[in-house]
């Protein structure tokens, strides 16, 4: 959850100063992990975090995909063509 929230509200920037958004998949995983707890508290997923507004890694290969397998907090997936 921390990776998604940080990427959504405090995004990293590329060398041009453009924000690097979280990937849609990271949003979907975070939402799925939080949904039961939020429902138990009578809360709904915030509309400003609608996962459909975030790009897929195919749409934006630089989006934040989530925690790295080595346990580091965030990683940026960059696909070289």
N, C-alpha and C positions, 0 to 999 in steps of 0.2 A: 504494500500500500504506500509506503513512504516514497518509493521510487516514482510511482505515478503522480502522487500529490506534488512532489517537488518538481517533476518535469512539467506538470500542468500549470502550476502557479509561479514557479521560479525557474523557467527553462534556461538551459545553457544556450549559448550563442555560438554561431560559427565565426570564422575569421572575418566575414562581412558584417557581423553584428546582427544577423537574422536569428530569431529564436528557433531552437530545435525542439519541436513538439514531441510529446510521448506518442508511441505507436498505438494504433487502435487496439491491437491485441493486448497490450499492457493494461489499457483501460478496461477491456472486457474481463481479463483475469482478476483485476483488482475489484471490479464491481461484483463478480461472482463470489469472491472471497468475503466481501463485506455485506452482501445482500441479506443474509439471515440475521446477522447482528443488527443491521439497520432496521429491518422489519420488526424485530423484537422490541426495538425502541420506538417504533411508530414513525420511523423516518423513511423518506424516499431518496433515491439517488438524485443528487442535484442536477437540474436541467443544464446548467453551465458545464457539466462534465459529461454530457451526452457523448457516448463513445463514437457515434457516427461522424462527429466533427473532426476526429483525429485521423490522420492518414494511416494507411497500411504501410508496411515496409516496402511494398511494391510501388506505392504512390510516392513515398518519400523515403528513400533508402537510408537517410541520415536520422530518422526519428529514433527516439529513445525506446529501446525494447525492454529494458528492465534489468534486474540484478544479473550480474555476470555469474557464470557457473563457479567461479573461484571465490564467490562470496563478496566481491567488491560491490559497493553500493549501486553504481550505474555504469552502463556502457552505451556507447553510441555505435550503432551498426552502420558501417560504411561499406557499400558494395562497389568494388572497382569494376568498371566496364572495360 
